Amino acid sequence: MTSRSPLSNDARPPRPRHVLLLGGTTEAAALEPLLDGHPRLQSTVSLAGRTRKPGPSRLPRRTGGFGGAEGLATWLHEHAVDALVDATHPFARQISANAVVAARQTGIPLARLTRPSWEAGADDRWIRVSDLAAAGRTLPALGRRVLLTTGRQHLEAFEAAPELDYVIRTIDPPEPPPALPRVTWIHARGPFTAEDEARLLREHAIDVLVTKDSGGEATAAKLQAARERGIPVVMVERPPDAPGVPRFHAPQAVLDWLEALPDTHG
């Protein structure tokens, strides 16, 4: 009787499920160790390339855009991706929209990993606005000295109020910088402590803070500092999640979702 070869088709273990993680956030970085070395998952991390010095990773990486939803769908097909996880920033509208379209075109399961929104407390003075343009229009009535912590993109929205004094904090310098005549630049990466933020508000005599509802703990201290100083906060609301896409706030919940997906190959 002839024994079977350990490499015969019916004896081979199933191919690991290929996961594409759209990353670049704290949440994505927290998910990566759960994916690294997983016996049933083979993962690739995709970064947009906007941050000049991304953190280290043990997973294979690709950097740069895909060429829209069609390009992403092509990449998913060519690389035999079995599941897609969108863990990009809550305000990364375009890549999230592209992920939804590409997942529908290819039939690949898609999940969203995102941090919870911030919630205002009784002592907070928040003015919620729909976008940065609305934030720029709101500022002149709130104060002269403005702290902007909305990131380095689309700062031209504040050119509508050039008479104000701006302190703009970003990780990397914007390219090109906005045409604002009165700007103090701060290039720094969080997390920041409440003491750090209180000192910043005090030393620059800030009248109003502008930020996005990014959520998370790394940059929440500025809200506490503004609350304690009675400073109003112009809060740019995040875009809504796509309907029908499962949303998770915990990396472990995403891993559970991935492990529960039905096998599509043997």
Secondary structure, DSSP 4 states (H G I P E B T S, - for coil): -PPPPTTSGGGSPPPPEEEEEE--SHHHHHHHHHHTT-TTEEEEEEE-S-SSSPPP-SS-EEES--SHHHHHHHHHHHTT--EEEE---TT-HHHHHHHHHHHHHHT--EEEE-PPPP---TT--EEEESSHHHHHHHGGGT-SEEEEES-SSSGGGGGG-TTSEEEEEESS--SSPP--SSEEEEE--S---HHHHHHHHHHTT-SEEEEE---SSTTTHHHHHHHHHT--EEEEPPPPPPTT--EESSHHHHHHHHHHSPPS--
